């Protein structure tokens, strides 16, 4: 059964290639996402036309589409006393009425003719800090713990600004994007929760097991 509309897409944003000194890779980045008109096709491991420069750390099946809530963007705009336009977080989908941090790992969203699945939180990096020119952004973003949600493409299709976001299924384990983010960034007491969410990428399950391993077993021999 389709649940009531959770919210809507305000803007679909596609990355442009930039060559800058503050990237994590080889001097190029696709973090600069800009709004596009019309509908965009979601297929394979991303949106058609989107730029992913650092494929080691970004993109791929589990990070195909990134959503960030405009309500959370408004908090940052007030905090930094500056405008943060659509795409400022490197997000593909700028949403309203969607609790991206409270989204459950594995829940599925119907957006336009696509179906997307919540997969993992975004972890901030120095490319993000350089993009905003805020040197301590990683620390501040981690403390704020409102990371936005990465999504997998389950059913290919088209989406665009104005589309409703409908949650069409939600796993019963209740493990949220926010819990996973806090577990990965220092709140180790939440590590067992990661193992309760089978939809998380296997690498995050591996990290959770390492967090839970006795200290003696983590020491090199």
C-alpha positions in Angstrom: 0.0 0.0 0.0 1.3 3.4 -0.9 1.7 5.7 2.1 0.6 9.4 2.0 3.0 11.7 0.2 6.1 12.4 2.3 7.0 15.5 0.5 8.2 16.7 -2.9 11.3 17.4 -5.0 12.0 21.1 -5.3 14.9 20.8 -7.6 16.9 18.2 -9.5 20.6 19.1 -9.7 23.3 17.8 -11.9 27.0 18.1 -11.3 29.4 20.0 -13.5 33.1 19.2 -13.7 35.3 21.6 -11.8 39.1 21.6 -11.5 40.1 23.1 -8.1 42.9 22.7 -5.5 40.8 21.4 -2.7 39.5 18.0 -4.0 40.3 14.6 -2.5 41.1 13.1 -5.9 43.1 14.5 -8.8 42.0 18.1 -8.8 38.6 17.6 -10.3 35.2 17.3 -8.6 31.5 17.0 -9.5 30.3 18.3 -6.1 29.0 21.5 -7.8 25.5 20.4 -8.6 23.2 22.9 -10.4 19.4 22.9 -11.1 18.2 21.6 -14.4 15.0 22.2 -16.2 12.7 19.5 -17.3 12.8 15.8 -16.4 16.0 13.8 -15.8 16.4 10.1 -16.3 17.6 8.0 -13.4 19.3 4.8 -14.7 22.1 2.4 -13.7 24.1 4.1 -11.0 23.0 7.7 -11.3 21.2 10.5 -13.1 21.9 10.9 -16.8 24.4 13.8 -17.3 25.6 13.9 -13.6 29.3 14.2 -13.1 31.1 12.0 -10.6 34.8 12.8 -10.7 36.1 10.8 -7.7 34.6 7.4 -8.4 36.6 5.8 -5.6 34.6 7.7 -2.9 31.4 8.8 -4.7 28.8 7.4 -7.0 28.1 3.7 -7.7 25.1 1.6 -6.9 24.8 2.6 -3.2 25.4 6.3 -3.9 23.5 6.7 -7.1 21.4 9.7 -6.0 21.8 12.1 -3.1 18.9 13.8 -1.4 19.1 16.7 1.0 16.2 18.5 2.7 15.7 22.2 2.2 14.5 22.5 5.8 18.0 21.3 6.9 19.6 23.6 4.3 17.7 26.5 5.9 19.4 25.8 9.2 22.8 25.9 7.6 22.0 29.1 5.8 21.1 30.8 9.1 24.1 29.3 10.8 26.5 30.6 8.1 24.5 33.7 7.3 24.6 33.1 3.6 22.4 31.8 0.9 22.6 28.1 0.0 20.9 27.5 -3.3 19.7 24.2 -4.7 22.6 21.9 -5.1 24.8 23.6 -2.5 25.2 20.3 -0.6 26.2 18.4 -3.7 22.7 17.0 -3.7 20.9 15.7 -6.7 17.4 16.1 -5.1 16.5 19.1 -3.1 13.4 18.1 -1.2 10.8 19.6 1.1 8.6 17.7 3.6 11.0 14.7 3.5 12.9 13.7 6.7 16.1 12.5 5.0 17.9 12.0 8.3 15.0 10.1 9.8 14.5 7.9 6.7 14.8 4.2 7.4 17.6 2.2 5.6 15.9 0.2 2.8 12.7 2.3 2.6 11.7 2.9 -0.9 10.5 6.2 -2.5 8.4 6.5 -5.6 9.5 9.7 -7.3 8.2 10.4 -10.8 8.4 7.1 -12.6 11.4 5.9 -10.6 11.7 3.9 -7.4 14.6 4.8 -5.2 15.9 3.0 -2.0 17.5 4.7 1.0 21.0 3.1 1.3 23.4 5.1 3.5 24.2 8.5 4.9 26.7 11.0 3.3 29.9 11.4 5.2 31.5 14.8 4.9 35.0 15.2 3.3 37.5 18.0 2.7 36.1 18.5 -0.9 32.8 19.5 0.7 34.7 21.9 3.1 36.6 23.4 0.2 33.5 23.8 -1.9 31.9 25.9 0.9 35.2 27.5 1.9 34.5 26.6 5.5 37.7 25.0 6.9 36.0 23.4 9.9 32.9 22.2 8.0 33.7 18.5 8.5 33.6 18.9 12.3 30.5 21.1 12.2 28.6 18.9 9.8 29.4 15.8 11.9 28.3 17.6 15.1 25.1 18.7 13.4 24.5 15.0 12.3 21.9 15.8 9.6 23.7 14.2 6.6 21.1 13.6 4.0 20.4 10.3 2.3 22.0 8.4 -0.5 19.7 6.4 -2.7 19.9 3.4 -5.0 18.0 3.2 -8.2 15.6 0.3 -8.0 13.4 1.1 -10.9 14.7 3.3 -13.7 12.6 6.2 -14.9 12.4 10.0 -15.0 12.0 12.5 -12.3 11.8 16.3 -12.0 11.1 19.3 -9.9 7.6 19.2 -8.5 7.3 15.4 -8.2 5.9 14.0 -5.1 8.0 11.8 -2.9 6.0 8.8 -1.7 7.3 6.1 0.7 6.0 2.9 -0.8 7.7 0.5 1.6 9.6 0.7 4.9 11.5 -2.1 6.7 10.5 -2.9 10.2 14.0 -2.7 11.7 13.7 1.1 11.9 17.4 1.8 11.5 17.7 5.4 10.3 20.1 7.4 8.2 20.8 9.4 11.4 21.7 6.4 13.5 24.0 5.0 10.9 25.7 8.4 10.5 26.3 8.8 14.3 27.6 5.2 14.5 30.1 5.8 11.7 31.3 9.1 13.1 32.0 8.1 16.7 28.8 6.9 18.6 30.0 3.3 18.7 27.2 2.3 21.0 25.0 2.4 17.9 27.2 -0.1 16.0 24.9 -3.1 16.7 22.0 -1.3 15.0 23.9 -1.3 11.7 23.8 -5.1 11.7 20.1 -5.0 12.1 19.7 -3.4 8.7 20.4 -5.9 5.9 19.9 -3.2 3.3 23.1 -1.4 4.3 26.1 -1.9 2.1 28.3 -4.8 3.2 31.2 -2.5 3.8 29.3 -0.8 6.6 28.4 -4.1 8.2 32.1 -4.9 8.2 32.9 -1.6 9.8 30.2 -2.2 12.5 31.8 -5.6 13.2 35.2 -4.0 13.6 33.7 -1.5 16.1 32.3 -4.3 18.1 35.4 -6.6 18.0 37.4 -6.8 21.3 40.2 -4.4 21.4 42.7 -7.2 21.6 41.6 -8.6 18.3 42.0 -5.3 16.5 45.7 -5.0 17.5 48.3 -6.0 14.9 50.2 -9.2 15.8 
